[in-house]
């Protein structure tokens, strides 16, 4: 690939708000954030006694906690990508 060749458009993670490629550091932190969020969701399902593969909970409090977890994930992802 030379300096005049067009950069590949596909297969590169892109920030959805800016359209610029995600840096390697951002990708590492996004992966960690996703991993931690998935682990917390698994723990919530264990507490609730519901199926960890499903997205629904059997009690109102654990459903509310799941919603709060998703909201926190989205806010953290947005903060990370804004830097």
C-alpha positions as CSV (number, residue, x, y, z in Angstrom):
1,X,0.0,0.0,0.0
2,X,1.5,3.3,-1.1
3,X,0.9,6.8,0.1
4,X,-1.5,7.6,-2.8
5,X,-3.6,4.5,-2.3
6,X,-7.0,4.9,-0.8
7,X,-7.3,3.7,2.8
8,X,-9.6,0.7,3.3
9,X,-13.2,1.6,4.2
10,X,-14.3,-1.6,5.7
11,X,-13.2,-3.7,8.7
12,X,-12.1,-0.6,10.6
13,X,-14.0,0.2,13.8
14,X,-15.5,3.8,13.5
15,X,-16.7,6.2,16.1
16,X,-20.5,6.5,15.2
17,X,-20.6,10.1,16.3
18,X,-17.6,11.5,14.5
19,X,-17.0,9.0,11.7
20,X,-13.3,8.8,12.5
21,X,-11.6,5.4,13.2
22,X,-11.4,4.3,16.8
23,X,-7.9,4.4,18.3
24,X,-6.3,1.2,19.6
25,X,-6.5,2.6,23.2
26,X,-10.2,3.3,22.8
27,X,-10.8,-0.2,21.4
28,X,-9.0,-1.8,24.3
29,X,-11.1,0.2,26.8
30,X,-14.3,-0.6,24.9
31,X,-13.5,-4.3,25.0
32,X,-12.9,-4.1,28.8
33,X,-16.2,-2.1,29.3
34,X,-18.1,-4.7,27.3
35,X,-16.6,-7.5,29.3
36,X,-17.4,-6.0,32.6
37,X,-20.9,-5.1,31.6
38,X,-21.6,-8.6,30.4
39,X,-20.2,-10.0,33.7
40,X,-22.5,-7.7,35.8
41,X,-25.5,-8.7,33.7
42,X,-24.6,-12.4,34.3
43,X,-24.4,-11.7,38.0
44,X,-27.8,-10.0,37.9
45,X,-29.3,-13.0,36.2
46,X,-27.7,-15.3,38.8
47,X,-29.3,-13.2,41.6
48,X,-32.6,-13.2,39.8
49,X,-32.5,-16.8,38.9
50,X,-33.4,-16.1,35.3
51,X,-31.8,-17.4,32.1
52,X,-28.5,-15.6,31.5
53,X,-29.0,-15.8,27.7
54,X,-32.2,-13.9,27.8
55,X,-32.6,-10.2,28.3
56,X,-35.6,-10.2,30.6
57,X,-35.6,-10.5,34.4
58,X,-38.3,-12.0,36.6
59,X,-38.6,-9.3,39.2
60,X,-39.1,-5.6,38.9
61,X,-36.0,-4.6,40.9
62,X,-33.6,-6.8,38.9
63,X,-35.3,-5.5,35.6
64,X,-34.7,-2.0,36.8
65,X,-31.1,-2.8,37.8
66,X,-30.6,-4.3,34.3
67,X,-31.9,-1.1,32.7
68,X,-29.6,1.0,34.9
69,X,-26.7,-1.2,33.9
70,X,-27.4,-0.7,30.2
71,X,-27.7,3.0,30.7
72,X,-24.4,3.2,32.5
73,X,-22.7,1.2,29.7
74,X,-24.0,3.6,27.1
75,X,-22.9,6.7,29.1
76,X,-19.5,5.2,29.7
77,X,-19.1,4.3,26.0
78,X,-20.1,7.8,24.9
79,X,-17.7,9.4,27.3
80,X,-14.9,7.1,26.1
81,X,-15.5,7.9,22.5
82,X,-15.8,11.6,23.1
83,X,-12.1,11.7,24.2
